[in-house]
């Protein structure tokens, strides 16, 4: 292959990549709400979160690492355990309004937890997305009976970058606090304990 053709192909690849990033994509918070009245008799006994070891983790210092788990605000360590703690706290908060007589367990499996890298946070404003995806089912805490089969939940939210990120950090707002609050509201909406939190947005980055 001639040098000029190689240069042209490299240029085309860069242009396509740029178009993917600059053009933006559609993201959403989405779930099938628990049928009206079903959760009224439930009382939260436990939240169990599974973060499968089959999920890939990236520590690459890049804009868009290709991995299932990207998490940087906690010190480098067991990212699976760190995601478990964040999700357990958020889901427990979201389900606090369950105060019926039947004790239940919310059984969650995380499929994606992709926050921003520090490098991505330095980009201009209005860039980047926190992708939080999981399945959740509800079982009777005493008998193990499945009361609600596993359902897919997407809890994606715009991230903060550039000047917006720096202003938020100065006020004590972090990726963790944003993600926790969003998952909490998503779970509350899913269970019918709060406003319907579903929605869609367009954003550059991932």
Backbone as JSON Lines, residues from 0, in Angstrom:
{"i":0,"aa":"X","n":[0.86,-1.19,0.0],"ca":[0.0,0.0,0.0],"c":[0.89,1.24,0.0]}
{"i":1,"aa":"X","n":[0.57,2.2,-0.82],"ca":[1.37,3.41,-0.92],"c":[1.24,4.25,0.34]}
{"i":2,"aa":"X","n":[2.24,5.11,0.57],"ca":[2.24,5.97,1.74],"c":[1.04,6.9,1.73]}
{"i":3,"aa":"X","n":[0.73,7.45,0.56],"ca":[-0.38,8.39,0.48],"c":[-1.71,7.71,0.82]}
{"i":4,"aa":"X","n":[-1.86,6.44,0.4],"ca":[-3.1,5.73,0.7],"c":[-3.19,5.42,2.19]}
{"i":5,"aa":"X","n":[-2.05,5.05,2.82],"ca":[-2.06,4.79,4.25],"c":[-2.44,6.05,5.03]}
{"i":6,"aa":"X","n":[-1.89,7.18,4.62],"ca":[-2.2,8.44,5.29],"c":[-3.69,8.76,5.16]}
{"i":7,"aa":"X","n":[-4.24,8.5,3.96],"ca":[-5.66,8.78,3.72],"c":[-6.54,7.91,4.6]}
{"i":8,"aa":"X","n":[-6.17,6.61,4.74],"ca":[-6.96,5.71,5.56],"c":[-6.91,6.1,7.03]}
{"i":9,"aa":"X","n":[-5.72,6.49,7.5],"ca":[-5.59,6.94,8.88],"c":[-6.44,8.18,9.12]}
{"i":10,"aa":"X","n":[-6.42,9.09,8.18],"ca":[-7.22,10.3,8.3],"c":[-8.7,10.0,8.34]}
{"i":11,"aa":"X","n":[-9.14,9.04,7.5],"ca":[-10.54,8.67,7.48],"c":[-10.95,8.04,8.8]}
{"i":12,"aa":"X","n":[-10.1,7.17,9.35],"ca":[-10.41,6.53,10.63],"c":[-10.55,7.56,11.74]}
{"i":13,"aa":"X","n":[-9.65,8.53,11.74],"ca":[-9.71,9.57,12.76],"c":[-10.98,10.4,12.62]}
{"i":14,"aa":"X","n":[-11.38,10.66,11.37],"ca":[-12.59,11.43,11.12],"c":[-13.83,10.69,11.61]}
{"i":15,"aa":"X","n":[-13.89,9.38,11.35],"ca":[-15.03,8.59,11.79],"c":[-15.12,8.54,13.31]}
{"i":16,"aa":"X","n":[-13.96,8.37,13.97],"ca":[-13.94,8.34,15.43],"c":[-14.41,9.67,15.98]}
{"i":17,"aa":"X","n":[-13.93,10.76,15.36],"ca":[-14.34,12.08,15.81],"c":[-15.83,12.28,15.65]}
{"i":18,"aa":"X","n":[-16.39,11.77,14.56],"ca":[-17.82,11.91,14.32],"c":[-18.63,11.17,15.37]}
{"i":19,"aa":"X","n":[-18.14,9.98,15.8],"ca":[-18.84,9.2,16.81],"c":[-18.88,9.95,18.14]}
{"i":20,"aa":"X","n":[-17.76,10.59,18.48],"ca":[-17.67,11.26,19.77],"c":[-18.4,12.6,19.74]}
{"i":21,"aa":"X","n":[-18.17,13.38,18.66],"ca":[-18.73,14.71,18.59],"c":[-20.23,14.66,18.32]}
{"i":22,"aa":"X","n":[-20.66,13.68,17.52],"ca":[-22.06,13.62,17.14],"c":[-22.99,13.32,18.28]}
{"i":23,"aa":"X","n":[-22.49,12.69,19.32],"ca":[-23.32,12.38,20.47],"c":[-24.14,11.12,20.27]}
{"i":24,"aa":"X","n":[-24.68,10.61,21.36],"ca":[-25.5,9.41,21.34],"c":[-26.67,9.62,22.27]}
{"i":25,"aa":"X","n":[-27.64,8.7,22.18],"ca":[-28.82,8.78,23.02],"c":[-28.65,7.86,24.23]}
{"i":26,"aa":"X","n":[-28.96,8.36,25.41],"ca":[-28.87,7.61,26.64],"c":[-30.18,7.75,27.4]}
{"i":27,"aa":"X","n":[-30.41,6.86,28.35],"ca":[-31.71,6.92,29.03],"c":[-31.67,6.27,30.41]}
{"i":28,"aa":"X","n":[-32.64,6.65,31.21],"ca":[-33.0,5.91,32.41],"c":[-34.3,5.2,32.08]}
{"i":29,"aa":"X","n":[-34.27,3.88,32.19],"ca":[-35.4,3.08,31.69],"c":[-35.61,1.86,32.56]}
{"i":30,"aa":"X","n":[-36.89,1.52,32.8],"ca":[-37.25,0.33,33.55],"c":[-38.73,0.06,33.33]}
{"i":31,"aa":"X","n":[-39.14,-1.17,33.62],"ca":[-40.56,-1.51,33.64],"c":[-41.05,-1.34,35.08]}
{"i":32,"aa":"X","n":[-41.92,-0.38,35.35],"ca":[-42.35,-0.14,36.73],"c":[-43.01,-1.38,37.34]}
{"i":33,"aa":"X","n":[-42.77,-1.58,38.62],"ca":[-43.46,-2.65,39.34],"c":[-44.96,-2.36,39.27]}
{"i":34,"aa":"X","n":[-45.77,-3.37,38.95],"ca":[-47.22,-3.14,38.84],"c":[-47.79,-2.42,40.06]}
{"i":35,"aa":"X","n":[-48.67,-1.49,39.79],"ca":[-49.25,-0.67,40.86],"c":[-49.82,-1.55,41.98]}
{"i":36,"aa":"X","n":[-49.44,-1.26,43.18],"ca":[-49.96,-1.98,44.33],"c":[-49.16,-3.2,44.74]}
{"i":37,"aa":"X","n":[-48.34,-3.76,43.82],"ca":[-47.62,-5.0,44.15],"c":[-46.64,-4.78,45.3]}
{"i":38,"aa":"X","n":[-45.95,-3.65,45.27],"ca":[-44.92,-3.41,46.29],"c":[-45.49,-2.92,47.61]}
{"i":39,"aa":"X","n":[-46.78,-2.66,47.63],"ca":[-47.39,-2.08,48.83],"c":[-47.26,-2.99,50.05]}
{"i":40,"aa":"X","n":[-47.27,-4.3,49.83],"ca":[-47.18,-5.23,50.95],"c":[-45.76,-5.66,51.28]}
{"i":41,"aa":"X","n":[-44.78,-5.14,50.56],"ca":[-43.4,-5.54,50.79],"c":[-42.72,-4.69,51.87]}
{"i":42,"aa":"X","n":[-41.79,-5.34,52.57],"ca":[-40.93,-4.63,53.52],"c":[-39.49,-5.03,53.22]}
{"i":43,"aa":"X","n":[-38.63,-4.06,53.04],"ca":[-37.25,-4.35,52.67],"c":[-36.51,-5.04,53.81]}
{"i":44,"aa":"X","n":[-36.02,-6.25,53.55],"ca":[-35.22,-6.99,54.52],"c":[-33.73,-6.9,54.19]}
{"i":45,"aa":"X","n":[-33.42,-6.9,52.89],"ca":[-32.01,-6.94,52.51],"c":[-31.87,-6.56,51.03]}
{"i":46,"aa":"X","n":[-30.74,-5.97,50.71],"ca":[-30.34,-5.74,49.32],"c":[-29.08,-6.56,49.07]}
{"i":47,"aa":"X","n":[-29.14,-7.41,48.06],"ca":[-27.97,-8.22,47.69],"c":[-27.51,-7.8,46.31]}
{"i":48,"aa":"X","n":[-26.26,-7.39,46.21],"ca":[-25.7,-6.93,44.94],"c":[-24.59,-7.88,44.5]}
{"i":49,"aa":"X","n":[-24.69,-8.3,43.26],"ca":[-23.66,-9.15,42.65],"c":[-22.98,-8.36,41.54]}
{"i":50,"aa":"X","n":[-21.66,-8.22,41.66],"ca":[-20.86,-7.59,40.61],"c":[-19.98,-8.69,40.03]}
{"i":51,"aa":"X","n":[-20.42,-9.33,38.95],"ca":[-19.73,-10.53,38.45],"c":[-18.26,-10.27,38.1]}
{"i":52,"aa":"X","n":[-17.42,-11.23,38.44],"ca":[-16.01,-11.12,38.1],"c":[-15.77,-11.22,36.6]}
{"i":53,"aa":"X","n":[-16.81,-11.63,35.86],"ca":[-16.68,-11.69,34.4],"c":[-16.69,-10.3,33.77]}
{"i":54,"aa":"X","n":[-17.12,-9.29,34.52],"ca":[-17.11,-7.92,33.99],"c":[-15.67,-7.44,33.88]}
{"i":55,"aa":"X","n":[-15.38,-6.75,32.79],"ca":[-14.02,-6.24,32.58],"c":[-13.84,-4.91,33.3]}
{"i":56,"aa":"X","n":[-12.62,-4.67,33.75],"ca":[-12.26,-3.44,34.46],"c":[-11.12,-2.76,33.73]}
{"i":57,"aa":"X","n":[-11.2,-1.44,33.61],"ca":[-10.11,-0.69,32.98],"c":[-9.56,0.36,33.94]}
{"i":58,"aa":"X","n":[-8.24,0.46,33.98],"ca":[-7.57,1.52,34.71],"c":[-6.83,2.44,33.74]}
{"i":59,"aa":"X","n":[-7.14,2.34,32.45],"ca":[-6.47,3.16,31.44],"c":[-6.78,4.64,31.65]}
{"i":60,"aa":"X","n":[-5.76,5.45,31.51],"ca":[-5.93,6.9,31.65],"c":[-6.26,7.49,30.29]}
{"i":61,"aa":"X","n":[-7.47,7.18,29.83],"ca":[-7.91,7.64,28.52],"c":[-9.3,8.24,28.65]}
{"i":62,"aa":"X","n":[-9.8,8.81,27.54],"ca":[-11.13,9.42,27.56],"c":[-12.24,8.37,27.66]}
{"i":63,"aa":"X","n":[-12.15,7.33,26.84],"ca":[-13.22,6.35,26.76],"c":[-12.67,4.93,26.85]}
{"i":64,"aa":"X","n":[-12.3,4.47,28.04],"ca":[-11.81,3.09,28.17],"c":[-12.88,2.09,27.76]}
{"i":65,"aa":"X","n":[-12.45,1.03,27.11],"ca":[-13.39,-0.01,26.7],"c":[-13.44,-1.07,27.8]}
{"i":66,"aa":"X","n":[-14.45,-0.98,28.66],"ca":[-14.57,-1.92,29.78],"c":[-15.96,-1.8,30.37]}
{"i":67,"aa":"X","n":[-16.35,-2.8,31.14],"ca":[-17.66,-2.78,31.81],"c":[-17.63,-1.9,33.06]}
{"i":68,"aa":"X","n":[-16.5,-1.92,33.75],"ca":[-16.36,-1.14,34.98],"c":[-15.25,-0.1,34.8]}
{"i":69,"aa":"X","n":[-15.61,1.15,34.96],"ca":[-14.65,2.25,34.98],"c":[-15.0,3.1,36.19]}
{"i":70,"aa":"X","n":[-14.13,3.07,37.2],"ca":[-14.4,3.78,38.44],"c":[-13.09,4.27,39.03]}
{"i":71,"aa":"X","n":[-12.98,5.59,39.3],"ca":[-11.7,6.15,39.71],"c":[-11.73,6.94,41.02]}
{"i":72,"aa":"X","n":[-12.89,7.33,41.52],"ca":[-12.9,8.22,42.68],"c":[-12.42,7.54,43.95]}
{"i":73,"aa":"X","n":[-12.67,6.25,44.1],"ca":[-12.1,5.52,45.24],"c":[-10.63,5.19,44.93]}
{"i":74,"aa":"X","n":[-9.81,5.0,45.96],"ca":[-8.41,4.62,45.72],"c":[-8.34,3.34,44.89]}
{"i":75,"aa":"X","n":[-7.28,3.2,44.12],"ca":[-7.14,2.01,43.3],"c":[-7.16,0.77,44.19]}
{"i":76,"aa":"X","n":[-7.98,-0.2,43.77],"ca":[-8.14,-1.41,44.57],"c":[-9.16,-2.32,43.92]}
{"i":77,"aa":"X","n":[-9.93,-2.99,44.72],"ca":[-10.93,-3.94,44.23],"c":[-12.15,-3.16,43.71]}
{"i":78,"aa":"X","n":[-12.2,-2.94,42.41],"ca":[-13.28,-2.15,41.83],"c":[-14.63,-2.86,41.96]}
{"i":79,"aa":"X","n":[-14.62,-4.18,41.94],"ca":[-15.87,-4.93,42.1],"c":[-16.48,-4.64,43.47]}
{"i":80,"aa":"X","n":[-15.65,-4.67,44.5],"ca":[-16.14,-4.4,45.85],"c":[-16.6,-2.96,46.0]}
{"i":81,"aa":"X","n":[-15.88,-2.04,45.38],"ca":[-16.25,-0.63,45.46],"c":[-17.6,-0.37,44.8]}
{"i":82,"aa":"X","n":[-17.82,-0.97,43.63],"ca":[-19.1,-0.83,42.94],"c":[-20.22,-1.46,43.77]}
{"i":83,"aa":"X","n":[-19.93,-2.59,44.39],"ca":[-20.9,-3.27,45.26],"c":[-21.38,-2.32,46.36]}
{"i":84,"aa":"X","n":[-20.46,-1.65,47.02],"ca":[-20.82,-0.75,48.12],"c":[-21.69,0.41,47.61]}
{"i":85,"aa":"X","n":[-21.29,1.01,46.51],"ca":[-22.05,2.15,45.96],"c":[-23.47,1.72,45.6]}
{"i":86,"aa":"X","n":[-23.59,0.59,44.9],"ca":[-24.9,0.14,44.45],"c":[-25.77,-0.31,45.63]}
{"i":87,"aa":"X","n":[-25.18,-0.99,46.6],"ca":[-25.95,-1.43,47.77],"c":[-26.52,-0.22,48.52]}
{"i":88,"aa":"X","n":[-25.7,0.79,48.72],"ca":[-26.16,1.99,49.42],"c":[-27.28,2.68,48.65]}
{"i":89,"aa":"X","n":[-27.09,2.84,47.34],"ca":[-28.07,3.55,46.53],"c":[-29.4,2.81,46.46]}
{"i":90,"aa":"X","n":[-29.36,1.51,46.26],"ca":[-30.59,0.72,46.13],"c":[-31.31,0.65,47.48]}
{"i":91,"aa":"X","n":[-30.55,0.52,48.56],"ca":[-31.17,0.51,49.9],"c":[-31.91,1.82,50.15]}
{"i":92,"aa":"X","n":[-31.31,2.93,49.8],"ca":[-31.97,4.22,49.97],"c":[-33.24,4.3,49.13]}
{"i":93,"aa":"X","n":[-33.15,3.84,47.88],"ca":[-34.29,3.92,46.98],"c":[-35.47,3.08,47.42]}
{"i":94,"aa":"X","n":[-35.18,2.01,48.16],"ca":[-36.24,1.07,48.57],"c":[-36.69,1.28,50.01]}
{"i":95,"aa":"X","n":[-36.24,2.35,50.66],"ca":[-36.56,2.56,52.08],"c":[-38.05,2.71,52.33]}
{"i":96,"aa":"X","n":[-38.81,3.11,51.31],"ca":[-40.24,3.31,51.51],"c":[-41.05,2.03,51.54]}
{"i":97,"aa":"X","n":[-40.4,0.87,51.36],"ca":[-41.12,-0.4,51.44],"c":[-41.38,-0.71,52.91]}
{"i":98,"aa":"X","n":[-42.62,-0.59,53.35],"ca":[-42.93,-0.77,54.77],"c":[-44.14,-1.66,55.0]}
{"i":99,"aa":"X","n":[-44.34,-2.63,54.09],"ca":[-45.45,-3.57,54.26],"c":[-45.09,-4.67,55.25]}
{"i":100,"aa":"X","n":[-45.82,-5.76,55.2],"ca":[-45.63,-6.83,56.18],"c":[-44.79,-8.0,55.66]}
{"i":101,"aa":"X","n":[-44.6,-8.1,54.34],"ca":[-43.87,-9.23,53.78],"c":[-42.42,-8.86,53.53]}
{"i":102,"aa":"X","n":[-41.47,-9.46,54.29],"ca":[-40.06,-9.11,54.09],"c":[-39.53,-9.63,52.76]}
{"i":103,"aa":"X","n":[-38.83,-8.76,52.05],"ca":[-38.32,-9.13,50.73],"c":[-36.84,-8.8,50.6]}
{"i":104,"aa":"X","n":[-36.22,-9.47,49.66],"ca":[-34.84,-9.21,49.28],"c":[-34.83,-8.69,47.86]}
{"i":105,"aa":"X","n":[-34.14,-7.59,47.63],"ca":[-33.92,-7.1,46.27],"c":[-32.57,-7.63,45.82]}
{"i":106,"aa":"X","n":[-32.6,-8.47,44.82],"ca":[-31.43,-9.2,44.33],"c":[-30.97,-8.55,43.03]}
{"i":107,"aa":"X","n":[-29.79,-7.93,43.04],"ca":[-29.31,-7.12,41.92],"c":[-28.04,-7.71,41.33]}
{"i":108,"aa":"X","n":[-27.96,-7.69,40.0],"ca":[-26.73,-8.05,39.3],"c":[-26.33,-6.89,38.4]}
{"i":109,"aa":"X","n":[-25.14,-6.38,38.62],"ca":[-24.64,-5.25,37.84],"c":[-24.08,-5.76,36.52]}
{"i":110,"aa":"X","n":[-24.42,-5.08,35.43],"ca":[-23.88,-5.44,34.12],"c":[-22.95,-4.37,33.57]}
{"i":111,"aa":"X","n":[-23.06,-3.14,34.08],"ca":[-22.18,-2.07,33.61],"c":[-22.14,-0.96,34.66]}
{"i":112,"aa":"X","n":[-20.94,-0.49,34.95],"ca":[-20.75,0.64,35.85],"c":[-19.6,1.45,35.27]}
{"i":113,"aa":"X","n":[-19.94,2.34,34.37],"ca":[-18.93,3.05,33.57],"c":[-19.03,4.54,33.86]}
{"i":114,"aa":"X","n":[-18.23,5.01,34.82],"ca":[-18.18,6.44,35.14],"c":[-17.08,7.1,34.31]}
{"i":115,"aa":"X","n":[-16.83,8.38,34.56],"ca":[-15.81,9.1,33.79],"c":[-14.42,8.9,34.4]}
{"i":116,"aa":"X","n":[-13.42,8.88,33.55],"ca":[-12.04,8.93,34.02],"c":[-11.71,10.38,34.37]}
{"i":117,"aa":"X","n":[-10.61,10.58,35.09],"ca":[-10.19,11.94,35.41],"c":[-9.84,12.7,34.14]}
{"i":118,"aa":"X","n":[-9.31,11.98,33.15],"ca":[-8.96,12.62,31.87],"c":[-10.21,13.12,31.16]}
{"i":119,"aa":"X","n":[-11.28,12.33,31.2],"ca":[-12.53,12.73,30.54],"c":[-13.17,13.93,31.24]}
{"i":120,"aa":"X","n":[-12.99,14.01,32.55],"ca":[-13.59,15.12,33.29],"c":[-12.98,16.47,32.92]}
{"i":121,"aa":"X","n":[-11.81,16.45,32.32],"ca":[-11.14,17.7,31.98],"c":[-11.62,18.28,30.64]}
{"i":122,"aa":"X","n":[-12.45,17.54,29.93],"ca":[-12.94,18.04,28.65],"c":[-13.87,19.23,28.85]}
{"i":123,"aa":"X","n":[-14.29,19.82,27.72],"ca":[-15.19,20.95,27.8],"c":[-16.51,20.53,28.43]}
{"i":124,"aa":"X","n":[-17.35,21.5,28.77],"ca":[-18.61,21.22,29.43],"c":[-19.55,20.42,28.53]}
{"i":125,"aa":"X","n":[-20.57,19.82,29.18],"ca":[-21.6,19.06,28.47],"c":[-21.02,17.86,27.71]}
{"i":126,"aa":"X","n":[-20.16,17.13,28.39],"ca":[-19.53,15.96,27.76],"c":[-19.45,14.85,28.8]}
{"i":127,"aa":"X","n":[-19.8,13.64,28.38],"ca":[-19.61,12.47,29.24],"c":[-20.88,11.98,29.9]}
{"i":128,"aa":"X","n":[-20.92,10.66,30.11],"ca":[-22.09,9.99,30.65],"c":[-21.66,8.95,31.68]}
{"i":129,"aa":"X","n":[-22.43,8.84,32.76],"ca":[-22.26,7.74,33.69],"c":[-23.26,6.65,33.29]}
{"i":130,"aa":"X","n":[-22.75,5.5,32.87],"ca":[-23.59,4.38,32.44],"c":[-23.71,3.36,33.58]}
{"i":131,"aa":"X","n":[-24.88,3.28,34.18],"ca":[-25.12,2.34,35.27],"c":[-26.27,1.42,34.85]}
{"i":132,"aa":"X","n":[-25.96,0.16,34.61],"ca":[-26.97,-0.8,34.14],"c":[-26.95,-2.04,35.04]}
{"i":133,"aa":"X","n":[-28.15,-2.55,35.34],"ca":[-28.23,-3.72,36.22],"c":[-29.58,-4.4,36.04]}
{"i":134,"aa":"X","n":[-29.68,-5.62,36.56],"ca":[-30.98,-6.31,36.65],"c":[-31.34,-6.4,38.13]}
{"i":135,"aa":"X","n":[-32.64,-6.42,38.39],"ca":[-33.11,-6.52,39.77],"c":[-34.32,-7.44,39.83]}
{"i":136,"aa":"X","n":[-34.34,-8.3,40.82],"ca":[-35.51,-9.13,41.07],"c":[-35.85,-9.05,42.56]}
{"i":137,"aa":"X","n":[-37.07,-9.44,42.9],"ca":[-37.52,-9.39,44.28],"c":[-37.95,-10.78,44.71]}
{"i":138,"aa":"X","n":[-37.41,-11.23,45.86],"ca":[-37.75,-12.56,46.37],"c":[-38.23,-12.44,47.82]}
{"i":139,"aa":"X","n":[-39.06,-13.38,48.23],"ca":[-39.52,-13.46,49.61],"c":[-38.34,-13.81,50.51]}
{"i":140,"aa":"X","n":[-38.09,-13.0,51.53],"ca":[-36.93,-13.21,52.39],"c":[-37.03,-14.48,53.22]}
{"i":141,"aa":"X","n":[-38.25,-14.99,53.44],"ca":[-38.42,-16.18,54.27],"c":[-38.44,-17.47,53.46]}
{"i":142,"aa":"X","n":[-39.07,-17.43,52.3],"ca":[-39.26,-18.66,51.52],"c":[-38.39,-18.74,50.27]}
{"i":143,"aa":"X","n":[-37.87,-17.6,49.82],"ca":[-37.09,-17.58,48.59],"c":[-37.95,-17.52,47.34]}
{"i":144,"aa":"X","n":[-39.26,-17.44,47.5],"ca":[-40.16,-17.37,46.34],"c":[-39.88,-16.1,45.54]}
{"i":145,"aa":"X","n":[-39.79,-16.26,44.23],"ca":[-39.56,-15.11,43.36],"c":[-40.88,-14.36,43.2]}
{"i":146,"aa":"X","n":[-40.93,-13.15,43.7],"ca":[-42.13,-12.32,43.62],"c":[-42.13,-11.46,42.37]}
{"i":147,"aa":"X","n":[-40.94,-11.11,41.91],"ca":[-40.8,-10.31,40.69],"c":[-39.55,-10.79,39.97]}
{"i":148,"aa":"X","n":[-39.7,-11.36,38.76],"ca":[-38.53,-11.86,38.03],"c":[-37.55,-10.74,37.71]}
{"i":149,"aa":"X","n":[-36.33,-11.13,37.38],"ca":[-35.28,-10.16,37.07],"c":[-35.72,-9.25,35.92]}
{"i":150,"aa":"X","n":[-35.54,-7.96,36.13],"ca":[-35.9,-6.96,35.13],"c":[-34.7,-6.06,34.87]}
{"i":151,"aa":"X","n":[-34.55,-5.65,33.61],"ca":[-33.44,-4.78,33.22],"c":[-33.72,-3.35,33.66]}
{"i":152,"aa":"X","n":[-32.72,-2.71,34.23],"ca":[-32.83,-1.3,34.63],"c":[-31.62,-0.54,34.1]}
{"i":153,"aa":"X","n":[-31.88,0.52,33.37],"ca":[-30.82,1.42,32.91],"c":[-30.92,2.7,33.71]}
{"i":154,"aa":"X","n":[-29.82,3.1,34.3],"ca":[-29.79,4.33,35.1],"c":[-28.63,5.19,34.61]}
{"i":155,"aa":"X","n":[-28.78,5.74,33.41],"ca":[-27.73,6.53,32.79],"c":[-28.0,8.01,33.04]}
{"i":156,"aa":"X","n":[-26.95,8.76,33.32],"ca":[-27.11,10.17,33.63],"c":[-25.95,10.99,33.09]}
{"i":157,"aa":"X","n":[-26.2,12.26,32.75],"ca":[-25.12,13.11,32.26],"c":[-24.06,13.32,33.34]}
{"i":158,"aa":"X","n":[-22.82,13.22,32.95],"ca":[-21.72,13.49,33.88],"c":[-21.36,14.98,33.82]}
{"i":159,"aa":"X","n":[-20.51,15.41,34.73],"ca":[-20.04,16.78,34.74],"c":[-18.58,16.82,34.29]}
{"i":160,"aa":"X","n":[-18.25,17.81,33.49],"ca":[-16.88,17.94,33.02],"c":[-16.53,19.42,32.92]}
{"i":161,"aa":"X","n":[-15.25,19.68,32.72],"ca":[-14.8,21.04,32.56],"c":[-15.14,21.93,33.75]}
{"i":162,"aa":"X","n":[-15.57,23.16,33.46],"ca":[-15.86,24.14,34.5],"c":[-17.02,23.68,35.4]}
{"i":163,"aa":"X","n":[-18.01,22.99,34.82],"ca":[-19.13,22.5,35.61],"c":[-18.65,21.5,36.66]}
{"i":164,"aa":"X","n":[-17.74,20.63,36.25],"ca":[-17.19,19.64,37.18],"c":[-16.43,20.33,38.31]}
{"i":165,"aa":"X","n":[-15.6,21.3,37.97],"ca":[-14.8,21.98,39.0],"c":[-15.69,22.74,39.98]}
{"i":166,"aa":"X","n":[-16.76,23.35,39.49],"ca":[-17.68,24.05,40.37],"c":[-18.4,23.09,41.3]}
{"i":167,"aa":"X","n":[-18.79,21.93,40.77],"ca":[-19.47,20.93,41.58],"c":[-18.55,20.38,42.66]}
{"i":168,"aa":"X","n":[-17.31,20.1,42.3],"ca":[-16.36,19.55,43.28],"c":[-16.12,20.55,44.41]}
{"i":169,"aa":"X","n":[-16.09,21.84,44.05],"ca":[-15.87,22.86,45.08],"c":[-17.02,22.88,46.08]}
{"i":170,"aa":"X","n":[-18.2,22.42,45.67],"ca":[-19.36,22.36,46.55],"c":[-19.52,21.0,47.23]}
{"i":171,"aa":"X","n":[-18.56,20.09,46.96],"ca":[-18.62,18.77,47.57],"c":[-19.39,17.74,46.78]}
{"i":172,"aa":"X","n":[-19.83,18.09,45.58],"ca":[-20.56,17.13,44.75],"c":[-19.57,16.29,43.96]}
{"i":173,"aa":"X","n":[-19.7,14.98,44.03],"ca":[-18.76,14.06,43.4],"c":[-19.49,13.14,42.42]}
{"i":174,"aa":"X","n":[-18.71,12.37,41.67],"ca":[-19.31,11.34,40.83],"c":[-20.12,10.38,41.7]}
{"i":175,"aa":"X","n":[-19.57,10.0,42.83],"ca":[-20.24,9.03,43.7],"c":[-21.57,9.56,44.2]}
{"i":176,"aa":"X","n":[-21.61,10.82,44.61],"ca":[-22.85,11.37,45.12],"c":[-23.89,11.5,44.01]}
{"i":177,"aa":"X","n":[-23.45,11.87,42.81],"ca":[-24.37,11.97,41.67],"c":[-24.95,10.61,41.3]}
{"i":178,"aa":"X","n":[-24.08,9.61,41.19],"ca":[-24.51,8.27,40.8],"c":[-25.43,7.68,41.87]}
{"i":179,"aa":"X","n":[-25.04,7.83,43.13],"ca":[-25.86,7.29,44.22],"c":[-27.25,7.9,44.2]}
{"i":180,"aa":"X","n":[-27.34,9.21,44.05],"ca":[-28.64,9.88,44.04],"c":[-29.48,9.44,42.85]}
{"i":181,"aa":"X","n":[-28.84,9.27,41.7],"ca":[-29.59,8.89,40.49],"c":[-30.11,7.46,40.6]}
{"i":182,"aa":"X","n":[-29.28,6.54,41.07],"ca":[-29.73,5.15,41.22],"c":[-30.82,5.08,42.29]}
{"i":183,"aa":"X","n":[-30.67,5.83,43.36],"ca":[-31.7,5.86,44.42],"c":[-33.05,6.29,43.84]}
{"i":184,"aa":"X","n":[-33.07,7.38,43.06],"ca":[-34.33,7.87,42.48],"c":[-34.87,6.9,41.44]}
{"i":185,"aa":"X","n":[-33.97,6.25,40.71],"ca":[-34.4,5.28,39.71],"c":[-35.09,4.09,40.37]}
{"i":186,"aa":"X","n":[-34.5,3.57,41.44],"ca":[-35.09,2.44,42.15],"c":[-36.41,2.83,42.8]}
{"i":187,"aa":"X","n":[-36.47,4.01,43.38],"ca":[-37.72,4.47,43.98],"c":[-38.82,4.59,42.92]}
{"i":188,"aa":"X","n":[-38.47,5.09,41.74],"ca":[-39.45,5.18,40.66],"c":[-39.88,3.81,40.17]}
{"i":189,"aa":"X","n":[-38.93,2.9,40.07],"ca":[-39.22,1.53,39.63],"c":[-40.2,0.84,40.58]}
{"i":190,"aa":"X","n":[-40.03,1.05,41.88],"ca":[-40.88,0.42,42.88],"c":[-42.18,1.17,43.13]}
{"i":191,"aa":"X","n":[-42.33,2.32,42.5],"ca":[-43.53,3.12,42.73],"c":[-43.51,3.87,44.04]}
{"i":192,"aa":"X","n":[-42.31,4.1,44.58],"ca":[-42.17,4.8,45.85],"c":[-41.86,6.28,45.67]}
{"i":193,"aa":"X","n":[-41.66,6.68,44.43],"ca":[-41.33,8.06,44.14],"c":[-41.75,8.38,42.72]}
{"i":194,"aa":"X","n":[-41.47,9.6,42.25],"ca":[-41.85,9.99,40.9],"c":[-41.2,9.08,39.86]}
{"i":195,"aa":"X","n":[-41.87,8.94,38.72],"ca":[-41.32,8.18,37.61],"c":[-40.04,8.88,37.14]}
{"i":196,"aa":"X","n":[-38.93,8.17,37.21],"ca":[-37.62,8.79,36.96],"c":[-37.1,8.49,35.54]}
{"i":197,"aa":"X","n":[-37.95,7.89,34.72],"ca":[-37.51,7.54,33.37],"c":[-37.33,8.78,32.5]}
{"i":198,"aa":"X","n":[-36.36,8.71,31.58],"ca":[-36.11,9.83,30.67],"c":[-34.99,9.51,29.72]}
{"i":199,"aa":"X","n":[-34.81,10.35,28.72],"ca":[-33.79,10.13,27.69],"c":[-33.09,11.44,27.41]}
{"i":200,"aa":"X","n":[-31.81,11.35,27.07],"ca":[-31.04,12.55,26.74],"c":[-29.97,12.22,25.71]}
{"i":201,"aa":"X","n":[-29.49,13.24,25.04],"ca":[-28.42,13.08,24.04],"c":[-27.15,13.72,24.6]}
{"i":202,"aa":"X","n":[-26.04,13.04,24.4],"ca":[-24.81,13.52,25.03],"c":[-23.6,13.06,24.22]}
{"i":203,"aa":"X","n":[-22.57,13.88,24.19],"ca":[-21.3,13.45,23.63],"c":[-20.54,12.63,24.66]}
{"i":204,"aa":"X","n":[-19.73,11.71,24.16],"ca":[-18.95,10.87,25.07],"c":[-19.74,9.64,25.47]}
{"i":205,"aa":"X","n":[-19.21,8.92,26.47],"ca":[-19.84,7.66,26.88],"c":[-19.54,7.37,28.33]}
